């Protein structure tokens, strides 16, 4: 039954996106945005698609759920992805074209979409899932720009600190690692990744890995005395580069540069 209801909603949503005159359909199970968001968490793709279709009919009343709608572009179900695209077109039109580009196959269009979203500023914050999706496959020079853009438009997004910490530690490109390290302090909760950095330092087997971890600890661990105690152990490392990195990290922990 819900599948039939969904198939009835999607054409209505398409019409709404085209001329803006369709009215929200009544449904005994989804009466408001909170209900729709609950349905979006369902294991059933029909529930998720129905929730997104309903959000689309809510138009601007569902704008606060734009990030969840964008995340729907990456759902495993094609019905859900279609419903997400239709919903975003109706709920937050300025984000529709760049998100479609970011989830498409045209690489140059994806690069342009990053620039377009950067120009929108904070209004583009809901597109973080799409930007991070492109980040995984982008070229190194473009990953640097994506990192910069995503922190600028969504500094309060709590998912970014963990992503940037991993990039700072593990990305194979030095410029990307440096960009992640530079932009990490601009995220909502950089200190939340301190234990991750310390664990990486403990597991590091090469001077390069130790230096990356030391740089990260120094960047996000300001004022943490336990971290300072651990870093002091690396002042006697066999590698002069590691010793220098430890010295600089300790200086930053104490509030210096």
Number of C-alpha atoms within 10 A of each C-alpha: 5 11 13 9 12 22 15 14 22 23 13 21 28 20 16 22 21 12 8 13 10 14 12 17 16 9 10 6 10 18 12 14 19 12 13 22 19 13 21 22 12 13 9 11 20 21 20 27 31 27 28 35 33 29 31 32 27 21 22 15 13 24 20 13 20 22 17 18 32 25 17 27 23 16 16 10 16 14 18 25 22 17 29 29 22 26 33 32 22 27 25 21 16 16 22 18 15 24 24 19 19 25 18 12 10 10 15 10 17 23 19 14 20 24 15 16 23 21 13 13 14 16 15 25 24 23 26 24 21 23 24 18 15 21 19 10 10 16 13 18 11 17 24 20 17 24 23 18 23 27 25 18 21 22 21 16 16 14 15 23 25 17 15 26 26 18 21 27 27 16 16 11 15 15 15 25 23 19 19 26 22 16 23 29 17 17 21 17 18 21 19 15 21 21 13 18 27 20 12 21 23 13 12 15 10 10 17 14 18 27 22 23 29 28 25 30 30 29 23 23 27 20 14 15 13 9 21 21 11 15 23 15 11 21 17 13 15 10 15 13 14 23 22 17 23 28 18 17 29 29 15 20 22 15 13 11 11
